[in-house]
Amino acid sequence: MLNEEAIEIILKAIEQTCAKFVDGARFDVTKRGFVSEVTDGGYVVLIEGQSYLIRSPDNYAVGDTVRVLFEQNNPNNRSILGKVT
């Protein structure tokens, strides 16, 4: 019979394995970000501690919260979907 410690180790291994597969999965991901800077090249958006330069034809201001799409979970293919209201 398995004891509680062994069950915890097995569950932690399953959780880590699942997280690894989900993080690497190729599906669209939408995240909330914070416009921290407006530049000639676009907007610097802070998402989960990481800064991304994103071009957009729309107008945003420093301090705006925006939704950002990562196509196929690839941070190099990103676009601002719009402002969070």
N, C-alpha and C positions, 0 to 999 in steps of 0.2 A: 504494500500500500504506500502511495506517495505521501510524503509529509508536506506541510504548507510551504516550507522553504523551497522545495523542489518544484512545486506548482508555480510559485512566484517566479522562479528562474525561467521556467518554460513559457509562462505568459509574457514575461519581459522580452524574451527572444522572439516570440511571435509578433509582438507589438513593434519591435525594431525592424523586423523583416518587412512587415506590412508598410510601415512608414517609408522605408527605403523604396519600395515599389511604387507607392503613391507619389512620392516626391519626384521620381523619374518618369512618371506616366506622361504620355503625350496627349493631353487634352487641354482645352482652353481654361485659363484660370483668371478670375477677376479679383483684384485686390484694391483696397482703399489706400490712397496715398495723400500726402500733404504737399502742396506746392510751396517749396522753400525758396525758390529763386526764379525770376523771369530773365531770360537771356535772349540775345539775337538768334541763337540756335534753337530756342524752344523753352521748355519749362523743366526745371530741376524738381523732381518729385521724390519725396522721401517715403519709402515703403519698407516697413519692418526693419528699420535701421540702415537700409541701403539707399543710396541716391541714384536716380536714373534721369538722364537727359531725354526728354520726349518732345518731339515736334508735334504741333497741332495747329490747325487753321483757326481753332476757336480761341476765345480770349478768357484767360484765367488770371487771378491775382495771387500774390503771396498770401498764404494763409488759407486758401481754398482747399477743401477736401474734395478729391476727385476719385473716380473709379478708373482703374487702369487694367486693360486687357493684356494678358500675356498669351499670345497665340501658341497653341501646342505646348504650353508650359515652358516656353522659351523666352527668357528675359531679353533676348536680342530682338524679338518680334513683339514690340509693345506699342500700345496706343492708348490715349486717354479717351474714355467713353463719354465722360461728362462729369459735371459737378454734382456732388452729393448735396441734396437740399435738406 
